[in-house]
Amino acid sequence: MAGVPGAEPDSAQRILGLVSSGVADSRAGLVRELGLAPSTVSARVQELVSAGLLTEHGEGASRGGRRPRLLRVRPQGGVALAADLGSHHARIGAVDLGGRVVTAVDHPYDLTAGPEPAVDWLCERVAELARVQGESGHTVRGFGVAFPGPVQAGEGRVLSPSRMPGWHRYPLREVLQERLGMPVTVDNDATMMAVGEHRAARGHLEHLVVVKAGRGIGCGIISAGRPYAGATGCAGDISHVRVDAAEERPCSCGNIGCLETVASGAALTAELAGQGVHLTDTAALLDRISDGDPRATTLVRTAGRHIGSVLSVVVNFFNPQAVVLGGALATAEPLVAAVRGVLYERCLPLATAELDITTTLTGPDAGLLGAGLTALDQALPTGHALPTDRPEREEGAPA
């Protein structure tokens, strides 16, 4: 992960990412990459060394001055635990200081059973993972959660999640912090997917739309290099945009005719069941598509057109540099091709002239990365505020 693009220029994550990726191996290298004054870089590096996150060892090659001391991220410097939750599954793991998933395990679990049993279940697994990481010599610095529903910005409180009664206004972050005894961050799963994909693989982009297409549908937005949640945390919720093809179908949100009722994995498996084809889950649907089943392929292609029709409005309005499709359904090429075709057909030529319409590079780890990196951001040293204008580089970088 080259420098955690999208983070502040002197943030701990930005510096740790540059060092762990090998892009910068000394203070002088950080000065060149960050474009900051040597004194600013030295102060931030010293903070990270004092915090036990970086070490200085050995000497590098000279570029005309004294030989620089080499920097290295401490392998035991710390990790954040992370959970990417779905309505019927959870992916739980750890993310290290270099922005890598060091372990990840998928678990079946039904969040619709309510918050209390879900928190009990989650805490058991996180406590066990924290124990394992501690025995491996890693400091656990926090826990990040990607939750499949709107989350109140800055509060970690769940707001009106469809399909999950009992969760409305549940103070998930507060409860988890009290139970686990560590800092916790909670945010929407699609937003965390966007953060993970952006920071791990697409840091050169400033404006990005990431769609999570699986059992349900979500969308995360990166604007000016940062996640955008909107005033109440529901920015990007394309799932409940009304589409003509849905007609009067009731949606779990209480409305009718939402995109999710005709384009989600749950909707497609229900449609096949109505045709006499009973599948257990979205994975079984994907198996049918891989086998060339014409009914499943037609349904997923039609779903892609519905998603594309909603995204065409988003692309014309927001003008992103890329639309990235993730989630289980994004592994179905007919869906991806249909989304791409509708966007090119319906969007302004200027909006699609340089638009990249593609799938995630981080795959199933996108949400885990976003949650883990967000937790690390909150736990690591914040450093000093920078002036609006970057200072001119001083003569000669410190070794």
C-alpha positions in Angstrom: 0.0 0.0 0.0 1.9 3.0 -1.3 1.7 5.6 1.4 -2.0 5.4 2.3 -3.1 7.9 -0.4 -5.9 10.1 0.7 -4.6 10.5 4.3 -3.2 13.9 5.5 0.3 14.5 4.1 1.9 14.1 7.6 -0.5 11.5 9.1 0.9 8.5 10.8 -0.8 6.2 8.3 0.6 8.1 5.3 4.2 7.9 6.7 3.9 4.3 7.8 2.5 3.3 4.4 5.4 4.9 2.5 7.9 3.2 4.7 6.3 -0.2 4.7 5.9 -0.2 0.9 9.6 0.7 0.4 8.7 4.0 -1.4 10.6 5.9 1.3 13.3 4.3 3.5 14.6 7.3 5.3 13.6 10.8 6.5 15.1 12.2 3.4 13.0 9.9 1.3 9.9 11.0 3.2 10.7 14.6 2.5 10.9 13.9 -1.2 7.6 12.0 -1.2 5.6 14.2 1.0 6.8 17.6 -0.2 7.1 18.9 3.4 9.8 20.7 5.3 12.5 18.4 6.7 11.8 19.8 10.2 8.1 18.7 9.9 9.0 15.3 8.7 11.6 14.8 11.4 9.1 15.8 14.1 6.6 13.3 12.8 9.1 10.5 12.4 10.4 11.1 16.0 6.8 10.8 17.3 6.4 7.5 15.5 9.7 6.2 16.8 8.9 7.2 20.3 5.5 5.5 20.0 7.2 2.3 19.0 5.8 2.3 15.4 9.0 3.0 13.5 12.6 2.0 14.1 15.8 3.6 12.6 18.6 1.1 11.9 21.6 0.8 9.7 22.7 3.3 7.1 21.6 3.8 3.5 23.5 4.9 0.4 24.7 8.5 0.4 23.4 11.0 -2.2 26.2 13.4 -1.7 25.8 14.1 2.0 26.0 11.9 5.1 24.5 8.5 4.9 20.9 8.4 6.0 19.5 6.3 8.8 17.1 3.7 7.4 13.5 3.5 8.6 11.4 0.4 9.1 7.9 -0.3 10.4 8.1 -2.3 13.6 6.5 -5.7 12.8 5.1 -5.8 16.4 4.1 -2.1 16.2 0.5 -2.9 16.2 -2.6 -3.9 14.4 -6.3 -2.9 14.3 -8.9 -5.7 14.5 -11.7 -5.3 11.9 -15.1 -6.7 11.1 -16.9 -6.4 7.8 -20.5 -7.3 8.7 -23.2 -8.4 6.3 -26.8 -9.1 7.2 -26.0 -12.9 7.1 -22.2 -13.1 7.4 -19.1 -11.5 8.9 -15.5 -11.3 7.7 -13.2 -10.7 10.7 -9.5 -10.1 10.7 -6.6 -7.8 11.5 -5.0 -5.0 9.5 -1.4 -4.0 10.2 0.4 -0.7 10.2 1.5 -1.1 6.6 -2.2 -1.4 5.5 -2.2 -5.2 4.9 -4.7 -7.7 6.0 -2.7 -10.2 8.1 -5.5 -12.6 8.8 -9.2 -12.9 7.8 -11.9 -15.5 8.4 -15.4 -15.6 7.1 -18.2 -16.6 9.5 -21.9 -17.2 8.9 -24.1 -15.1 11.2 -27.6 -13.6 11.1 -27.5 -9.9 12.2 -31.3 -9.8 11.9 -31.5 -11.7 15.2 -31.0 -8.4 17.0 -28.2 -6.3 18.5 -27.7 -8.0 21.9 -26.9 -11.5 20.6 -24.9 -10.1 17.7 -22.7 -8.1 20.1 -22.2 -11.1 22.3 -21.2 -13.2 19.3 -18.9 -10.5 17.8 -17.2 -9.8 21.1 -16.4 -13.5 21.6 -14.6 -13.7 18.2 -12.9 -10.3 18.6 -11.6 -11.2 22.1 -10.2 -14.4 20.7 -8.5 -12.7 17.8 -7.1 -10.1 20.1 -5.6 -12.9 22.3 -4.0 -14.5 19.2 -2.6 -11.2 18.0 -1.2 -10.5 21.5 0.5 -13.9 21.7 2.1 -13.2 18.3 3.6 -10.0 19.8 1.3 -7.5 18.1 -0.2 -4.6 20.0 -3.9 -4.3 19.3 -4.6 -0.6 18.9 -8.3 -0.6 18.2 -11.3 -2.3 16.5 -13.1 -1.1 13.3 -16.5 -2.2 12.2 -18.1 -1.9 8.8 -21.9 -2.2 9.4 -24.5 -3.0 6.7 -26.7 0.1 7.3 -26.6 3.8 8.0 -24.4 4.9 10.9 -24.6 8.3 12.6 -21.5 10.2 11.6 -19.0 10.5 14.5 -21.2 8.6 16.9 -21.1 5.0 15.8 -24.9 4.7 16.3 -26.9 2.6 13.9 -29.8 4.4 12.2 -32.8 2.7 10.6 -31.2 -0.3 8.9 -33.6 -2.0 6.6 -34.1 -5.8 7.1 -32.7 -5.6 10.7 -35.4 -4.8 13.3 -34.2 -3.8 16.7 -31.0 -2.0 15.5 -32.4 1.5 15.1 -30.5 4.0 17.2 -28.4 1.2 18.8 -25.2 2.7 20.2 -22.9 0.1 18.7 -19.6 1.9 19.1 -20.3 2.8 22.7 -21.3 -0.8 23.6 -18.4 -2.4 21.9 -15.9 0.0 23.5 -17.3 -0.8 27.0 -17.3 -4.6 26.3 -13.9 -4.9 24.6 -12.0 -2.2 26.5 -10.4 -0.7 23.3 -11.0 2.2 21.0 -13.8 1.3 18.4 -14.9 2.9 15.2 -18.1 2.1 13.4 -19.2 3.2 9.9 -21.3 2.0 7.0 -20.0 -1.0 5.2 -20.1 0.5 1.7 -18.3 3.6 2.9 -15.7 1.4 4.5 -15.4 -0.6 1.2 -14.8 2.7 -0.6 -12.1 3.7 2.0 -10.3 0.4 1.7 -10.3 0.3 -2.1 -9.2 3.9 -2.3 -6.4 3.8 0.2 -5.1 0.4 -0.7 -5.4 0.5 -4.5 -6.6 3.8 -6.0 -5.0 6.6 -4.0 -4.3 8.5 -7.2 -8.0 9.1 -7.6 -9.8 12.0 -5.8 -13.4 11.2 -6.8 -14.6 7.6 -6.6 -17.9 5.7 -6.4 -17.7 2.2 -5.0 -20.8 -0.1 -5.3 -21.3 -3.1 -3.0 -23.6 -5.5 -4.8 -24.3 -8.6 -2.9 -27.3 -9.8 -0.9 -28.2 -6.1 -0.7 -26.9 -3.0 -2.5 -24.8 -0.2 -1.1 -22.6 2.6 -2.4 -19.7 4.5 -0.9 -18.3 7.8 -2.0 -14.8 9.3 -2.0 -14.9 13.0 -2.7 -11.7 15.1 -2.8 -9.8 12.1 -1.5 -12.0 11.6 1.6 -15.0 9.5 2.4 -18.3 11.4 2.1 -21.2 10.4 4.4 -23.5 13.4 4.0 -25.4 15.2 6.7 -26.9 12.2 8.4 -24.7 9.3 7.2 -26.8 8.0 4.3 -25.0 9.6 1.3 -24.7 7.1 -1.5 -27.7 4.9 -0.6 -28.7 4.0 -4.1 -30.4 0.9 -2.9 -33.6 2.7 -2.2 -33.9 4.8 -5.3 -37.1 4.1 -7.1 -36.8 2.4 -10.5 -39.6 1.8 -13.0 -39.0 -1.9 -13.3 -39.7 -2.4 -9.6 -43.2 -1.1 -10.1 -45.1 -1.5 -6.8 -42.9 -4.1 -5.2 -42.7 -3.5 -1.4 -39.2 -2.9 0.0 -37.8 -3.7 3.4 -37.4 0.1 3.9 -41.2 0.5 3.9 -41.3 2.1 0.5 -42.2 0.6 -2.8 -40.3 0.2 -6.1 -36.7 0.4 -4.8 -33.7 -0.7 -6.8 -32.9 -3.4 -4.1 -36.2 -5.2 -4.9 -35.1 -6.0 -8.4 -31.3 -5.9 -8.4 -30.0 -7.4 -5.2 -28.8 -10.9 -4.7 -31.8 -11.5 -2.4 -34.2 -10.2 -5.0 -32.6 -12.4 -7.8 -32.8 -15.6 -5.7 -36.4 -14.8 -4.8 -37.2 -14.3 -8.5 -35.6 -17.7 -9.4 -37.6 -19.3 -6.6 -40.7 -18.0 -8.2 -39.6 -19.8 -11.4 -39.2 -23.1 -9.5 -35.4 -22.8 -9.0 -34.6 -22.7 -5.3 -31.2 -21.5 -4.3 -29.7 -21.3 -0.8 -27.9 -17.9 -1.2 -26.1 -15.5 -3.6 -23.1 -17.9 -3.9 -25.4 -20.6 -5.3 -26.7 -18.0 -7.8 -23.2 -17.2 -8.9 -22.5 -20.9 -9.4 -25.5 -21.0 -11.8 -24.2 -18.1 -13.7 -20.7 -19.7 -14.0 -22.4 -22.8 -15.3 -24.1 -20.7 -18.0 -27.7 -21.1 -16.7 -29.7 -18.9 -19.0 -32.3 -17.8 -16.5 -29.7 -16.8 -13.8 -27.6 -15.1 -16.4 -30.5 -13.1 -17.8 -31.6 -12.0 -14.3 -28.1 -10.8 -13.3 -27.7 -9.0 -16.6 -31.0 -7.3 -16.1 -30.0 -6.4 -12.6 -26.8 -4.8 -14.0 -28.9 -2.6 -16.2 -31.1 -1.5 -13.3 -28.0 -0.6 -11.2 -26.5 1.2 -14.2 -29.6 3.3 -14.7 -29.4 4.6 -11.1 -25.6 5.0 -11.4 -26.0 7.1 -14.6 -27.6 9.8 -12.5 -24.8 9.6 -9.9 -22.1 9.8 -12.6 -23.7 12.8 -14.4 -24.2 14.6 -11.0 -21.0 13.7 -9.2 -18.6 13.2 -12.2 -16.3 10.6 -10.5 -13.0 9.4 -12.0 -14.1 5.8 -11.5 -17.1 3.6 -10.7 -15.8 0.4 -8.9 -18.1 -2.6 -8.5 -17.5 -4.8 -5.5 -19.4 -7.5 -3.5 -20.4 -11.0 -4.6 -22.5 -10.0 -7.6 -19.5 -8.0 -9.0 -17.8 -11.3 -9.8 -20.5 -11.9 -12.4 -19.2 -10.5 -15.7 -22.7 -10.2 -17.2 -23.7 -7.8 -14.4 -20.5 -5.7 -14.8 -20.9 -5.6 -18.6 -24.5 -4.4 -18.3 -23.6 -1.6 -15.8 -20.8 -0.5 -18.1 -23.1 -0.5 -21.2 -25.8 1.6 -19.5 -23.4 4.1 -18.2 -21.9 4.7 -21.6 -25.3 4.9 -23.1 -27.0 7.3 -20.7 -24.2 9.5 -19.3 -22.9 12.7 -20.8 -19.9 11.9 -23.1 -17.8 14.3 -21.0 -18.7 12.4 -17.8 -17.6 9.0 -19.3 -14.7 10.2 -21.5 -12.1 9.2 -18.9 -14.4 7.3 -16.5 -13.0 3.9 -15.4 -15.8 1.4 -14.9 -14.3 -1.7 -13.2 -14.3 -4.1 -10.3 -12.4 -3.9 -7.0 -8.7 -4.6 -6.8 -8.9 -5.4 -3.0 -11.8 -7.9 -3.5 -13.4 -9.3 -0.3 -10.9 -7.4 1.9 -12.0 -3.9 0.8 -14.4 -3.4 3.8 -12.0 -5.0 6.2 -9.2 -2.7 5.1 -11.4 0.3 5.3 -12.6 -0.5 8.8 -9.1 -1.4 10.0 -7.4 1.6 8.6 -10.1 3.9 10.0 -9.5 2.4 13.4 -5.7 2.9 13.1 -6.3 6.5 12.1 -8.1 7.1 15.3 -5.6 5.2 17.5 -2.2 6.5 16.0 -0.5 9.8 17.0 -2.2 12.7 15.2 0.8 14.9 14.9 0.8 18.7 14.6 -1.5 20.8 12.5 0.0 22.0 9.3 -0.3 25.5 7.9 -2.5 25.9 4.8 0.5 26.5 2.5 3.3 23.9 2.7 6.6 25.4 3.7 9.4 25.5 1.3 11.9 22.6 1.6 14.9 23.4 3.7 18.3 23.0 2.2 19.4 19.3 2.6 17.2 16.7 4.1 18.1 15.4 7.6 19.6 12.0 7.7 
